[in-house]
Amino acid sequence: MFGGLAFLIDGKMFVGISGAKLMARVGAARYQDALAMPHVRQMDFTGKPMNGYVYVAPAGLVEDEGLKAWVSWCVSHVAGLPAKRPG
């Protein structure tokens, strides 16, 4: 779909890797907070911004704690989503 590697929980993507960037699914409620963080920009791989998803540049992931924080944030968001319908 986006030319990268995706990680899923219960069939729902929570983070992925595209090139050297982390794709983070933060959700609509925390989207603006995520965009305000250093080294973060809107995810727009189709040319259109995707609300609730951001790219984190490698500079934002230098420390292990930074990566852990993003993964935790994204897991928390996806855990609160409704279950996917069988398909």
ChimeraX commands (.cxc) that place a marker at each C-alpha (Angstrom):
marker #1 position 0.00,0.00,0.00 radius 0.5
marker #1 position 2.70,2.52,0.93 radius 0.5
marker #1 position 5.92,0.79,-0.07 radius 0.5
marker #1 position 7.09,0.07,3.45 radius 0.5
marker #1 position 6.93,-2.35,6.35 radius 0.5
marker #1 position 3.90,-2.23,8.63 radius 0.5
marker #1 position 3.38,-3.57,12.14 radius 0.5
marker #1 position -0.12,-4.59,13.15 radius 0.5
marker #1 position -2.08,-5.44,16.27 radius 0.5
marker #1 position -5.27,-7.43,15.72 radius 0.5
marker #1 position -5.02,-6.65,12.01 radius 0.5
marker #1 position -4.71,-2.88,12.49 radius 0.5
marker #1 position -1.55,-0.98,11.58 radius 0.5
marker #1 position -0.06,1.03,14.44 radius 0.5
marker #1 position 3.42,1.88,13.10 radius 0.5
marker #1 position 5.41,1.28,9.95 radius 0.5
marker #1 position 8.67,2.08,8.24 radius 0.5
marker #1 position 8.84,3.89,4.91 radius 0.5
marker #1 position 12.38,4.54,3.78 radius 0.5
marker #1 position 14.06,5.89,6.90 radius 0.5
marker #1 position 10.87,7.41,8.35 radius 0.5
marker #1 position 8.60,6.00,11.04 radius 0.5
marker #1 position 4.93,6.09,10.11 radius 0.5
marker #1 position 2.95,6.58,13.28 radius 0.5
marker #1 position -0.81,6.11,13.63 radius 0.5
marker #1 position -1.59,8.53,16.42 radius 0.5
marker #1 position -5.29,9.05,15.73 radius 0.5
marker #1 position -7.29,12.17,14.97 radius 0.5
marker #1 position -7.54,13.28,18.61 radius 0.5
marker #1 position -3.75,13.46,19.04 radius 0.5
marker #1 position -2.84,14.41,15.49 radius 0.5
marker #1 position -2.16,18.11,16.15 radius 0.5
marker #1 position -0.14,17.26,19.28 radius 0.5
marker #1 position 2.00,14.90,17.23 radius 0.5
marker #1 position 2.53,17.48,14.47 radius 0.5
marker #1 position 3.78,19.97,17.06 radius 0.5
marker #1 position 6.62,17.64,18.07 radius 0.5
marker #1 position 10.14,18.00,16.64 radius 0.5
marker #1 position 11.01,16.00,13.50 radius 0.5
marker #1 position 7.35,15.22,12.74 radius 0.5
marker #1 position 5.36,16.05,9.63 radius 0.5
marker #1 position 2.05,15.03,8.17 radius 0.5
marker #1 position 1.92,11.71,6.37 radius 0.5
marker #1 position 1.12,12.34,2.73 radius 0.5
marker #1 position 2.44,9.45,0.66 radius 0.5
marker #1 position -0.45,9.79,-1.79 radius 0.5
marker #1 position 0.01,13.55,-2.06 radius 0.5
marker #1 position -2.94,14.07,0.27 radius 0.5
marker #1 position -2.42,14.42,4.05 radius 0.5
marker #1 position -3.74,11.50,6.09 radius 0.5
marker #1 position -5.42,12.72,9.28 radius 0.5
marker #1 position -4.28,10.69,12.26 radius 0.5
marker #1 position -1.00,9.52,10.69 radius 0.5
marker #1 position 2.39,11.25,10.83 radius 0.5
marker #1 position 5.93,10.67,9.66 radius 0.5
marker #1 position 8.71,10.86,12.24 radius 0.5
marker #1 position 12.15,11.62,10.77 radius 0.5
marker #1 position 15.15,9.55,11.94 radius 0.5
marker #1 position 16.37,12.51,14.04 radius 0.5
marker #1 position 13.28,12.05,16.22 radius 0.5
marker #1 position 14.17,8.43,16.91 radius 0.5
marker #1 position 17.84,8.69,17.88 radius 0.5
marker #1 position 17.19,7.63,21.47 radius 0.5
marker #1 position 15.49,4.31,22.24 radius 0.5
marker #1 position 13.09,6.17,24.54 radius 0.5
marker #1 position 11.87,8.23,21.60 radius 0.5
marker #1 position 11.00,5.14,19.59 radius 0.5
marker #1 position 9.41,3.47,22.62 radius 0.5
marker #1 position 7.26,6.55,23.22 radius 0.5
marker #1 position 5.98,6.60,19.63 radius 0.5
marker #1 position 5.24,2.87,19.64 radius 0.5
marker #1 position 3.45,3.11,22.98 radius 0.5
marker #1 position 1.40,6.10,21.80 radius 0.5
marker #1 position 0.37,4.27,18.63 radius 0.5
marker #1 position -0.40,0.97,20.36 radius 0.5
marker #1 position -2.58,2.86,22.82 radius 0.5
marker #1 position -4.53,4.49,20.00 radius 0.5
marker #1 position -5.06,1.28,18.03 radius 0.5
marker #1 position -6.04,-0.68,21.15 radius 0.5
marker #1 position -9.00,1.68,21.55 radius 0.5
marker #1 position -10.30,1.15,18.02 radius 0.5
marker #1 position -13.23,-1.17,17.32 radius 0.5
marker #1 position -12.38,-4.72,16.28 radius 0.5
marker #1 position -12.02,-5.30,12.56 radius 0.5
marker #1 position -14.85,-7.17,10.93 radius 0.5
marker #1 position -13.90,-10.56,9.48 radius 0.5
marker #1 position -13.37,-10.31,5.94 radius 0.5
marker link #1:1,2 radius 0.2
marker link #1:2,3 radius 0.2
marker link #1:3,4 radius 0.2
marker link #1:4,5 radius 0.2
marker link #1:5,6 radius 0.2
marker link #1:6,7 radius 0.2
marker link #1:7,8 radius 0.2
marker link #1:8,9 radius 0.2
marker link #1:9,10 radius 0.2
marker link #1:10,11 radius 0.2
marker link #1:11,12 radius 0.2
marker link #1:12,13 radius 0.2
marker link #1:13,14 radius 0.2
marker link #1:14,15 radius 0.2
marker link #1:15,16 radius 0.2
marker link #1:16,17 radius 0.2
marker link #1:17,18 radius 0.2
marker link #1:18,19 radius 0.2
marker link #1:19,20 radius 0.2
marker link #1:20,21 radius 0.2
marker link #1:21,22 radius 0.2
marker link #1:22,23 radius 0.2
marker link #1:23,24 radius 0.2
marker link #1:24,25 radius 0.2
marker link #1:25,26 radius 0.2
marker link #1:26,27 radius 0.2
marker link #1:27,28 radius 0.2
marker link #1:28,29 radius 0.2
marker link #1:29,30 radius 0.2
marker link #1:30,31 radius 0.2
marker link #1:31,32 radius 0.2
marker link #1:32,33 radius 0.2
marker link #1:33,34 radius 0.2
marker link #1:34,35 radius 0.2
marker link #1:35,36 radius 0.2
marker link #1:36,37 radius 0.2
marker link #1:37,38 radius 0.2
marker link #1:38,39 radius 0.2
marker link #1:39,40 radius 0.2
marker link #1:40,41 radius 0.2
marker link #1:41,42 radius 0.2
marker link #1:42,43 radius 0.2
marker link #1:43,44 radius 0.2
marker link #1:44,45 radius 0.2
marker link #1:45,46 radius 0.2
marker link #1:46,47 radius 0.2
marker link #1:47,48 radius 0.2
marker link #1:48,49 radius 0.2
marker link #1:49,50 radius 0.2
marker link #1:50,51 radius 0.2
marker link #1:51,52 radius 0.2
marker link #1:52,53 radius 0.2
marker link #1:53,54 radius 0.2
marker link #1:54,55 radius 0.2
marker link #1:55,56 radius 0.2
marker link #1:56,57 radius 0.2
marker link #1:57,58 radius 0.2
marker link #1:58,59 radius 0.2
marker link #1:59,60 radius 0.2
marker link #1:60,61 radius 0.2
marker link #1:61,62 radius 0.2
marker link #1:62,63 radius 0.2
marker link #1:63,64 radius 0.2
marker link #1:64,65 radius 0.2
marker link #1:65,66 radius 0.2
marker link #1:66,67 radius 0.2
marker link #1:67,68 radius 0.2
marker link #1:68,69 radius 0.2
marker link #1:69,70 radius 0.2
marker link #1:70,71 radius 0.2
marker link #1:71,72 radius 0.2
marker link #1:72,73 radius 0.2
marker link #1:73,74 radius 0.2
marker link #1:74,75 radius 0.2
marker link #1:75,76 radius 0.2
marker link #1:76,77 radius 0.2
marker link #1:77,78 radius 0.2
marker link #1:78,79 radius 0.2
marker link #1:79,80 radius 0.2
marker link #1:80,81 radius 0.2
marker link #1:81,82 radius 0.2
marker link #1:82,83 radius 0.2
marker link #1:83,84 radius 0.2
marker link #1:84,85 radius 0.2
marker link #1:85,86 radius 0.2
marker link #1:86,87 radius 0.2
view
